[in-house]
Amino acid sequence: MTARASTTWAVILAAGSGTRMGGDRPKQFLTLDGAPLFWRSAETFSHIPDLAGIVFVFPPAMLDESARMVEELTASRPLGLPWLTTAGGERRQDSVANGLAALPKECGRVLIHDSARPFFSAGLATRLIDALDEETPAAIPAVAVTDTIKECESGCVTRTLDRSRLVSVQTPQAFLRDVLEAAHALAVEKSLQATDDASLVEALGRPVAIVDGEQANVKITNPEDVRLLQKEAAMIPVTGFGYDVHKYGSGRPMVLGGVPIQGGPEVVAHSDGDVVLHALTDALLGCMGGGDIGQRFPDNDPRFEGMESSFFLREVLEDVRRTGIEIVHADLTIIAQIPKVGPHRERIAKNIAALLALPPERVAVKATTEEGLGFTGQKLGIKSVAVVSAIRRS
C-alpha cells in the first residue's frame, strides 16, 4: 500500500491531566468559541479534503462523558466525518499508541495532534500530508528559533547553542501509519521516551521532513496562556478584491478555476490563462497587502510559461497563512458571453474549495453575461472578479 493509495485519519490527543493549568478540569475542556478546546482542532481537520476520519483520545476516567460530549457537539456543529473515541494512557506516547490501535485498517497515513494547539490551519495539515511518501515517512511543522538558547547545568551556562540550526517543533505531525507503529514498537522494546512522535521515528533511522510551521500555532500550557483564548475572539476582518481579463485567440485551452472547459475558446496567456484563479490569487494578495499577481509572477518570466494557475494560488495562500490570516469565504463571478459556465459551475466551486481548504458552502461561483455589450458581449474575451473574506488575528 502506497502513501497515496490509503486513507488519512487524524488522532487528537485530549487525554492529558493539564496539571499546570490548575482548575477542576483538564485544559482540553476549556471553552473556546462556545465549545471545548479540543473541538476547535476537530473542526479545522474537518476542512481537509483528504481526511477520512478522526480518533479522539480522552482521559480514561472521562471517556464515556467525553464521548457523549462529542455526540452532542456533532449534533449542533457537524464535522461531516466519522469519528471514534478511545482512552489515553499514562504517558503521551501511550495515548498515541492507543489512538493508533483504534484506527481502521484501511488507514495508511495519520496526523497526530495535541489538542492544546487549537490555532493551526487546515492548510498546514494539508502541506504535511502532501510531504509524505515512501522515502519520507514523517513530516513535522517547525518554526525558526529567534531567542538565544543556552545549555545549563547546576544553575550555570555550559554552552550557547547555534540557533541557526535549531527549530521549534509543533503539531500536527504526519506519518505513514506502519512506520509510526514500528517506531512505537521500538520504544516499547527499548524503553524509549519521547515528547513527540517524530523523535521515535528518528530512533528508527527514518527521515523526518520539515514543513514551515505557523507562528499562530501556539500551545496552551500555563494559566496565563488562557489569555490567548480570550484574544482569539478579537480578530480583524480583512477583504481582498481581484480582477482579471484574458482575450480570446490562438493560445491556451480554456481552464476556469482549475477545470478544463471542453469546447471553450482558447485564450491568449503566458501561463495557462485561468482567469478565475488569477482573480482569486489577486484577491488573496489583497488580503495581506501583497501587491498583485503581475508583480509576483511576471508574464515575461519564462519560468511561468504555461504554468498551471493553481501553482500561483498555492504559493500566495502559504504566504497569507504565514502572516496569520485565515481565509473564511470566497465569492467569484465569471463574466463571459461564451462559453456557458453553468454546466461547469459545481466542479469549479468544488475545486476552488479544495484549493483553499474551505468547506463547499464557503465558496460561491456565479456567472453572468453583459448582454452583448463590451468586449465580453462581443465574444472577444472573458473576465472574472473575486472577493475573499478573511480574518487577521490582532
C-alpha positions as CSV (number, residue, x, y, z in Angstrom):
1,M,0.0,0.0,0.0
2,T,1.5,3.3,-1.0
3,A,1.1,6.6,0.9
4,R,-1.4,7.9,-1.8
5,A,-3.4,4.6,-2.0
6,S,-4.7,4.7,1.6
7,T,-6.9,6.9,3.7
8,T,-5.7,9.6,6.1
9,W,-7.1,9.9,9.7
10,A,-6.3,12.3,12.5
11,V,-5.7,11.4,16.1
12,I,-6.5,14.3,18.5
13,L,-4.8,13.8,21.9
14,A,-7.1,15.2,24.6
15,A,-6.1,12.8,27.4
16,G,-3.7,14.9,29.5
17,S,-4.3,15.9,33.0
18,G,-3.4,19.6,32.5
19,T,-2.0,19.9,36.0
20,R,-0.1,23.1,35.2
21,M,-3.3,24.9,34.3
22,G,-5.0,24.5,37.7
23,G,-8.7,24.4,37.9
24,D,-11.0,21.3,38.2
25,R,-10.9,20.2,34.6
26,P,-8.0,19.5,32.1
27,K,-7.1,22.3,29.7
28,Q,-8.5,20.5,26.6
29,F,-12.0,21.1,28.1
30,L,-11.6,24.8,28.4
31,T,-14.2,26.7,26.4
32,L,-13.2,28.3,23.0
33,D,-15.9,29.7,20.7
34,G,-18.6,28.0,22.7
35,A,-17.1,24.5,22.6
36,P,-14.3,22.6,24.4
37,L,-10.8,23.4,23.3
38,F,-10.3,20.0,21.6
39,W,-13.3,20.7,19.3
40,R,-11.5,23.6,17.6
41,S,-8.9,21.1,16.2
42,A,-11.6,18.7,15.1
43,E,-13.4,21.5,13.1
44,T,-10.1,22.5,11.5
45,F,-9.4,18.9,10.5
46,S,-12.9,18.7,9.0
47,H,-11.9,21.2,6.4
48,I,-9.2,18.9,4.9
49,P,-10.4,17.2,1.7
50,D,-8.1,14.2,2.1
51,L,-9.2,13.4,5.7
52,A,-11.3,10.3,6.2
53,G,-12.0,10.4,10.0
54,I,-10.9,11.4,13.5
55,V,-9.9,9.5,16.6
56,F,-10.3,11.4,19.9
57,V,-8.1,10.2,22.8
58,F,-9.6,11.1,26.2
59,P,-8.7,10.6,29.9
60,P,-9.8,7.1,30.8
61,A,-11.9,8.4,33.7
62,M,-13.7,10.8,31.4
63,L,-14.1,8.6,28.3
64,D,-17.9,8.0,28.5
65,E,-18.6,11.6,29.4
66,S,-16.3,12.9,26.6
67,A,-17.9,10.6,24.0
68,R,-21.3,11.9,24.9
69,M,-19.9,15.4,24.6
70,V,-18.7,14.7,21.1
71,E,-22.1,13.3,20.2
72,E,-23.8,16.5,21.4
73,L,-21.3,18.7,19.5
74,T,-21.7,16.8,16.2
75,A,-25.5,17.2,16.5
76,S,-25.1,21.0,16.6
77,R,-21.8,21.5,14.8
78,P,-21.4,18.6,12.4
79,L,-17.9,17.6,11.3
80,G,-19.1,15.6,8.2
81,L,-16.6,12.9,9.2
82,P,-16.7,9.6,11.0
83,W,-15.1,9.7,14.5
84,L,-14.1,7.3,17.2
85,T,-13.0,7.6,20.8
86,T,-10.5,5.7,22.9
87,A,-8.9,6.0,26.3
88,G,-5.5,7.6,26.8
89,G,-2.5,6.1,28.6
90,E,-0.2,7.1,31.4
91,R,2.2,9.0,29.1
92,R,1.6,10.9,25.9
93,Q,3.2,8.2,23.8
94,D,0.9,5.6,25.4
95,S,-2.1,7.7,24.4
96,V,-0.7,7.9,20.8
97,A,-0.3,4.1,20.8
98,N,-3.9,3.7,21.9
99,G,-5.0,6.1,19.2
100,L,-3.1,4.2,16.6
101,A,-4.7,0.9,17.7
102,A,-8.2,2.4,17.3
103,L,-7.6,3.4,13.6
104,P,-9.4,1.4,10.9
105,K,-7.3,-1.0,9.0
106,E,-7.6,1.0,5.7
107,C,-5.8,4.0,7.3
108,G,-2.3,4.3,5.9
109,R,-1.5,7.9,6.9
110,V,-2.1,9.6,10.2
111,L,-1.9,13.1,11.7
112,I,-1.1,13.2,15.4
113,H,-2.2,16.4,17.1
114,D,-2.1,17.8,20.6
115,S,-5.5,19.4,21.4
116,A,-3.7,22.1,23.3
117,R,-2.7,23.7,20.0
118,P,-6.1,24.8,18.7
119,F,-4.9,27.5,16.3
120,F,-3.3,25.5,13.5
121,S,-4.7,25.9,10.0
122,A,-6.2,23.3,7.6
123,G,-3.5,24.4,5.1
124,L,-0.7,23.4,7.4
125,A,-2.2,19.9,7.9
126,T,-2.6,19.6,4.1
127,R,1.0,20.5,3.5
128,L,2.1,17.9,6.0
129,I,0.1,15.2,4.2
130,D,1.5,16.3,0.8
131,A,5.0,15.9,2.2
132,L,4.6,12.2,2.9
133,D,5.9,9.5,0.6
134,E,7.6,6.1,0.9
135,E,11.0,7.7,1.2
136,T,9.9,10.4,3.6
137,P,7.5,8.7,6.1
138,A,7.2,11.6,8.5
139,A,6.7,15.3,8.3
140,I,6.5,17.9,11.1
141,P,5.9,21.6,11.3
142,A,8.6,23.8,12.7
143,V,9.4,27.5,13.1
144,A,12.8,29.1,13.5
145,V,14.1,29.8,17.0
146,T,14.6,33.5,17.5
147,D,15.8,33.5,21.1
148,T,19.3,32.7,22.1
149,I,19.3,29.2,23.6
150,K,21.8,28.2,26.3
151,E,22.5,24.8,27.8
152,C,22.8,24.8,31.6
153,E,23.8,22.6,34.4
154,S,23.6,23.2,38.2
155,G,22.4,26.7,37.6
156,C,25.3,27.7,35.3
157,V,25.6,28.0,31.5
158,T,27.7,25.2,29.9
159,R,27.4,26.4,26.3
160,T,25.4,28.5,23.9
161,L,23.7,26.6,21.1
162,D,23.8,27.7,17.5
163,R,20.2,28.9,16.9
164,S,20.6,28.9,13.1
165,R,20.5,25.1,13.4
166,L,17.5,25.0,15.8
167,V,13.8,24.9,15.2
168,S,10.8,24.8,17.5
169,V,8.5,21.8,16.6
170,Q,4.7,21.9,16.6
171,T,1.8,19.5,15.9
172,P,0.0,18.2,13.9
173,Q,2.7,15.8,12.7
174,A,2.1,13.5,9.8
175,F,3.2,9.9,9.4
176,L,2.9,6.8,7.3
177,R,1.0,4.6,9.8
178,D,3.1,1.5,9.5
179,V,6.3,3.5,10.2
180,L,4.8,5.2,13.2
181,E,3.6,1.9,14.6
182,A,7.1,0.4,14.1
183,A,8.6,3.4,15.9
184,H,6.2,2.9,18.9
185,A,7.1,-0.8,19.0
186,L,10.8,0.1,19.1
187,A,10.0,2.5,22.0
188,V,8.4,-0.4,24.0
189,E,11.3,-2.7,23.2
190,K,14.0,-0.3,24.2
191,S,12.1,1.6,26.9
192,L,12.4,4.9,24.9
193,Q,10.6,8.0,26.0
194,A,9.9,11.0,23.8
195,T,7.9,14.2,23.9
196,D,6.8,13.9,20.2
197,D,6.3,11.1,17.8
198,A,8.9,12.3,15.3
199,S,11.6,11.5,17.9
200,L,10.6,7.9,17.8
201,V,10.7,7.8,14.0
202,E,14.2,9.3,14.2
203,A,15.2,6.5,16.5
204,L,14.2,4.1,13.7
205,G,16.7,5.8,11.5
206,R,14.0,7.1,9.1
207,P,14.0,10.6,7.7
208,V,11.6,13.3,9.1
209,A,10.8,16.2,6.7
210,I,10.4,19.8,8.0
211,V,7.4,21.8,6.8
212,D,7.0,25.5,7.6
213,G,5.0,25.9,10.8
214,E,2.8,28.7,11.8
215,Q,3.5,31.4,14.4
216,A,-0.2,31.4,15.4
217,N,0.0,27.6,16.2
218,V,0.8,28.2,19.9
219,K,0.3,25.8,22.7
220,I,-2.0,26.4,25.7
221,T,0.1,25.2,28.7
222,N,0.1,27.6,31.6
223,P,-2.7,29.7,33.2
224,E,-1.5,32.9,31.6
225,D,-2.0,31.2,28.2
226,V,-5.7,31.4,28.7
227,R,-5.4,35.0,27.5
228,L,-4.7,33.6,24.0
229,L,-8.2,32.1,24.1
230,Q,-9.7,35.4,25.1
231,K,-7.7,37.2,22.4
232,E,-8.8,34.7,19.7
233,A,-12.2,36.3,19.8
234,A,-10.7,39.7,18.9
235,M,-10.0,39.4,15.2
236,I,-9.7,41.9,12.5
237,P,-11.8,41.3,9.4
238,V,-10.0,41.8,6.0
239,T,-11.2,41.7,2.4
240,G,-9.3,41.2,-0.8
241,F,-10.6,42.0,-4.3
242,G,-9.3,40.5,-7.5
243,Y,-10.0,41.2,-11.2
244,D,-8.5,39.6,-14.3
245,V,-9.1,39.6,-18.1
246,H,-8.0,37.4,-20.9
247,K,-8.8,37.8,-24.6
248,Y,-9.7,35.0,-26.9
249,G,-7.4,33.9,-29.7
250,S,-5.0,31.2,-30.6
251,G,-3.2,30.2,-27.4
252,R,-4.1,28.1,-24.4
253,P,-7.1,25.7,-24.0
254,M,-9.6,27.3,-21.6
255,V,-9.4,26.5,-18.0
256,L,-11.6,28.0,-15.3
257,G,-11.0,27.5,-11.6
258,G,-8.6,24.7,-12.5
259,V,-11.3,22.9,-14.5
260,P,-10.7,22.3,-18.3
261,I,-13.6,23.7,-20.4
262,Q,-14.1,21.4,-23.3
263,G,-15.2,23.3,-26.4
264,G,-14.4,26.7,-24.9
265,P,-12.5,29.2,-26.9
266,E,-8.7,29.4,-26.5
267,V,-7.2,32.3,-24.5
268,V,-4.1,34.3,-25.1
269,A,-1.9,34.0,-22.0
270,H,1.6,33.4,-20.7
271,S,0.6,30.9,-18.1
272,D,-2.4,28.6,-18.5
273,G,-4.7,31.7,-18.6
274,D,-7.1,30.6,-15.9
275,V,-8.9,34.0,-15.4
276,V,-10.8,32.7,-12.3
277,L,-7.7,31.6,-10.3
278,H,-5.8,34.7,-11.4
279,A,-8.6,36.9,-10.0
280,L,-8.7,34.8,-6.8
281,T,-4.9,35.0,-6.4
282,D,-5.1,38.8,-6.7
283,A,-7.8,38.8,-4.0
284,L,-5.6,36.7,-1.7
285,L,-2.7,39.2,-2.3
286,G,-5.1,42.0,-1.4
287,C,-5.9,40.4,2.0
288,M,-2.3,40.8,3.0
289,G,-1.3,43.9,1.0
290,G,1.0,41.8,-1.1
291,G,0.8,43.7,-4.5
292,D,-0.7,42.0,-7.5
293,I,-0.2,38.8,-9.5
294,G,1.7,40.5,-12.2
295,Q,4.3,41.7,-9.7
296,R,4.6,38.4,-8.0
297,F,4.6,36.2,-11.2
298,P,5.6,38.5,-14.2
299,D,4.2,37.5,-17.6
300,N,7.7,37.9,-19.1
301,D,9.3,35.4,-16.9
302,P,10.0,32.1,-18.8
303,R,9.6,30.1,-15.6
304,F,5.9,30.7,-15.6
305,E,5.2,30.0,-19.3
306,G,2.3,27.5,-19.5
307,M,2.3,27.2,-15.7
308,E,-0.9,26.0,-14.0
309,S,-2.5,28.8,-12.1
310,S,-3.1,26.6,-9.1
311,F,0.7,26.9,-8.5
312,F,0.3,30.7,-8.2
313,L,-2.6,30.3,-5.8
314,R,-0.9,27.8,-3.5
315,E,2.3,30.0,-3.3
316,V,0.3,33.0,-2.3
317,L,-2.0,31.1,0.0
318,E,1.0,29.9,2.0
319,D,2.2,33.5,2.4
320,V,-1.3,34.5,3.5
321,R,-1.4,31.9,6.2
322,R,2.1,32.6,7.4
323,T,1.0,36.2,8.1
324,G,-1.7,34.9,10.4
325,I,-4.6,35.4,8.1
326,E,-7.4,32.8,7.9
327,I,-9.5,32.7,4.7
328,V,-13.1,32.2,5.6
329,H,-15.1,32.8,2.3
330,A,-14.5,33.3,-1.4
331,D,-17.1,34.8,-3.8
332,L,-16.3,34.7,-7.5
333,T,-18.1,35.9,-10.7
334,I,-17.2,34.9,-14.2
335,I,-18.3,37.4,-16.9
336,A,-18.5,35.9,-20.5
337,Q,-20.9,35.6,-23.4
338,I,-19.2,32.3,-24.3
339,P,-18.7,29.6,-23.0
340,K,-21.7,28.6,-20.9
341,V,-20.4,28.4,-17.4
342,G,-23.4,26.7,-15.8
343,P,-22.6,23.1,-16.7
344,H,-19.1,23.6,-15.1
345,R,-20.1,25.7,-12.1
346,E,-20.3,22.9,-9.5
347,R,-16.9,21.4,-10.4
348,I,-15.3,24.8,-10.4
349,A,-16.6,25.6,-6.9
350,K,-15.6,22.2,-5.6
351,N,-12.1,22.5,-6.9
352,I,-11.6,26.1,-5.5
353,A,-13.0,24.9,-2.1
354,A,-10.3,22.1,-2.1
355,L,-7.5,24.5,-3.1
356,L,-8.5,26.9,-0.3
357,A,-9.2,24.1,2.2
358,L,-12.7,25.5,2.8
359,P,-16.0,23.7,3.1
360,P,-18.1,24.0,-0.1
361,E,-20.7,26.3,1.5
362,R,-17.9,28.9,1.9
363,V,-17.2,29.2,-1.8
364,A,-19.6,30.9,-4.2
365,V,-19.2,30.8,-8.0
366,K,-21.5,32.8,-10.2
367,A,-21.6,33.6,-13.9
368,T,-23.2,36.3,-16.0
369,T,-23.1,37.8,-19.4
370,E,-23.1,41.5,-20.4
371,E,-26.0,41.1,-22.8
372,G,-23.9,41.7,-25.9
373,L,-22.2,44.8,-24.5
374,G,-18.4,45.4,-24.3
375,F,-15.6,43.0,-25.3
376,T,-17.1,40.1,-23.4
377,G,-20.5,40.7,-25.1
378,Q,-18.8,40.7,-28.5
379,K,-17.2,37.3,-27.6
380,L,-13.7,38.8,-27.7
381,G,-12.7,37.7,-24.2
382,I,-13.5,36.7,-20.6
383,K,-13.1,38.3,-17.2
384,S,-13.6,37.3,-13.6
385,V,-13.8,39.1,-10.3
386,A,-13.1,37.6,-6.8
387,V,-13.8,38.8,-3.3
388,V,-12.1,37.0,-0.4
389,S,-13.2,37.4,3.2
390,A,-10.7,36.7,5.9
391,I,-9.7,37.3,9.5
392,R,-6.4,38.5,10.8
393,R,-5.5,37.8,14.4
394,S,-4.8,41.1,16.2
